[in-house]
């Protein structure tokens, strides 16, 4: 390959190689989808080719047992000259900043 040698590695050759590689990948993806949709090809053969087999049955996912950790903040303004007074409620995990005159 001319792109592997430091003496012949040029921007033009690398760009050409990348274009050829992208075209080959696109062609392989099209062929993989054709094989994946073909009922005549056994699932074991598809797995050996590296093609993902979709599940035929849906798998239920249980409801979460904990609430994701996040903070919700709100801001309230009454006038243009302000003082920030943060207040945190430990039980709820939320914060409120009030800006007052």
C-alpha positions in Angstrom: 0.0 0.0 0.0 1.4 3.4 -0.9 -0.1 5.1 2.1 1.8 3.0 4.6 5.3 4.3 3.8 6.2 7.7 5.3 7.9 8.7 2.0 4.7 8.1 -0.1 2.1 9.1 2.4 0.5 12.2 0.9 -2.7 14.0 1.7 -4.1 13.0 -1.7 -3.4 9.3 -1.2 -4.8 9.3 2.3 -8.0 11.0 1.1 -8.3 8.5 -1.8 -7.8 5.6 0.7 -10.4 7.0 3.0 -12.9 7.5 0.2 -12.4 3.9 -1.0 -12.8 2.6 2.6 -16.0 4.6 3.1 -17.4 3.2 -0.2 -16.5 -0.4 0.7 -18.1 0.0 4.2 -21.3 1.3 2.7 -21.5 -1.6 0.3 -20.9 -4.1 3.1 -23.6 -2.5 5.2 -26.1 -2.9 2.3 -25.1 -6.5 1.8 -25.4 -7.2 5.6 -28.9 -5.8 5.6 -29.8 -8.1 2.6 -28.4 -11.1 4.4 -30.1 -10.1 7.7 -33.5 -9.9 6.0 -33.1 -13.2 4.1 -35.1 -15.9 5.8 -33.1 -18.5 3.9 -30.0 -17.8 5.9 -29.8 -19.5 9.2 -29.5 -17.4 12.4 -26.3 -19.2 13.3 -24.7 -18.3 10.0 -25.8 -14.6 10.5 -24.1 -14.6 13.9 -20.9 -16.1 12.5 -20.9 -13.2 9.9 -21.2 -10.7 12.8 -24.8 -9.7 12.0 -27.0 -8.9 15.0 -30.1 -11.0 15.4 -33.1 -9.0 16.7 -35.0 -10.5 19.7 -38.4 -12.1 18.7 -39.8 -11.5 22.2 -39.9 -8.2 24.0 -38.1 -8.2 27.3 -39.9 -6.3 30.1 -37.8 -3.8 32.0 -38.8 -3.3 35.7 -39.6 0.2 37.0 -36.8 2.0 38.7 -36.7 1.7 42.5 -34.9 5.0 43.1 -35.2 8.5 41.8 -32.3 9.7 39.7 -30.3 12.4 41.5 -30.7 15.9 40.2 -31.2 19.4 41.4 -34.0 21.7 40.4 -33.4 25.4 40.8 -35.7 28.4 40.4 -35.0 32.1 40.4 -37.4 35.0 41.3 -36.6 38.7 40.8 -38.5 41.6 42.3 -36.3 44.7 41.5 -33.1 45.5 39.7 -30.9 45.9 42.9 -30.7 42.5 44.5 -29.3 40.3 47.2 -29.1 36.5 46.6 -30.4 34.4 49.5 -29.9 30.6 48.7 -32.1 28.2 50.6 -31.7 24.4 50.3 -34.3 21.9 51.4 -32.3 18.7 52.3 -35.3 16.4 52.1 -36.3 17.4 48.6 -32.8 18.1 47.3 -34.0 21.3 45.5 -32.6 24.8 45.8 -34.3 28.2 45.5 -32.6 31.6 44.9 -34.7 34.6 45.7 -33.5 38.0 44.6 -35.1 40.8 46.5 -34.7 44.6 46.9 
